[in-house]
């Protein structure tokens, strides 16, 4: 199974280990080269550097059309929404999870068929891993 994670913060690191333990091949996509280097030695994990976020060619480079799971975890709600919609509606990824910290924005996008989570959730990592395991 293939999974793509957009964003490379501490939550991504925990999720990568969770997914690899469940036999996923994980691609981490982000714009922080130093953070991406952290994942380069991780088993069954590859990375894609975002050079120009507006172009979205990084999604194709990450082979998003082959992914069964797409998770947007950057600290930017609007960037997460944009890539999640592309993964869901343009590339037909079956399972899309999007981190949106703004509760009003999260409610709006939850109605579009994208599973949303935010920092206001009591235990974001537990909620995220539960959503991934569904």
N, C-alpha and C positions, 0 to 999 in steps of 0.2 A: 504494500500500500504506500502511496505517496502523499506527503503532507507538505504544505508550504506555510511558513510563518513569516509574516511581514512585521518587522521591528526586531530589535536585538537587545532588549533590556534584560534585567534579572528574571522577569517572568518568563521570557523566551527560553532562557537557560534551563529553568525547571521543566518547562513543557517539552523541550527537546529530549531530555532524559526520559520523561514519561512516555513519549511517542516511540523512541528508539527501543525501549523495553517492550513495547507492543508490536515490534517488527515493522515499524514505519521507516521509510526512507524519507528523511527530512531535508528540506531546503530552506535556509534562513535568508531572507531578503532584507537588506537595510542599507542605510547611507553612511554608517559609521564603520570605516575600514578596520579600526582597532578592535571594535566589538565583534565584527565578523571573524577576525583572526582567532578569537576565542573558540569559535565553533569549528574551525578548519581541521582540528585533530580529533573531533568527536566521531565515533563510529556511526556509519550510515547517515552522515550529515554532510551537506554541501552548502555553499554560500553563493549569493549573487549580490554584487554591489550596485546600489541605485546611484547612477550618475546624474540623471535628469528625471526627477519624479514626474514631470508633466508628460513625458513620452510613453511611459508604461511599457516599454519594450522589455523591461526587467521581468515582467510577468511571463512573457513568452520565453525569455531566457531561462526562467525557473521551471519551464514546462508546466504552466498552470493548467493547461488543457488535459493533462494526464493525472492531475491530483484528485484524490478522493476527499481531501480535507484542506481547507484554507483558513488560517487564523490570522487576523490583523491585531497586532499588539503594540503598535507604536504609541508614543505619548501624544499623538496628534489625532484627535477625534475625526476631523474632516478627511485627513489622509486615509485613516482606517476605513471610513465609510466609502470613500472613492474606490479603493482597491477591493473592498469586500463586494461592492456592487458589480465591479468588473468581473471578479472571480465567479460570482453567482449568476449574473445575467448575460455576460458576454462569453464566458468560458464554461459555463454549466457545471461548475464544481458542485458535487452533491451536498457537501456539508461545509457551511461557511459560518465562522464565529468571529464576531467583531467587538473589539473593546471600544466602548464609548462611555466616557466618564460623565458627560453632561446628561442628566436624567431625562430632560425633555427631548433631547436629540435621540437618546436611546429608545424611548417609547415610540417615537415617530418611525425609526428604522426597523424596529422589531415587527412592525406591521407589514414590512416588505418581504418577509420570509427569511431574514437574516437573524441568526441567533446572536443576541447582544448581551454583553456583560460589561460592568464598569467597576471602578474603584469603590463605589458606594456599596457594592455587594459585600457581605460580611467576610467571606473568605474567597477572594477572587481565584486563587490557585485551585482550591477544591472545586469551586463551581466550574472552572475552566476544564479541569481534568474530567469531571463528571460529564460535561457537555461533549467532550472529545470521545469519551467511552460509549456514548449512546449509539 
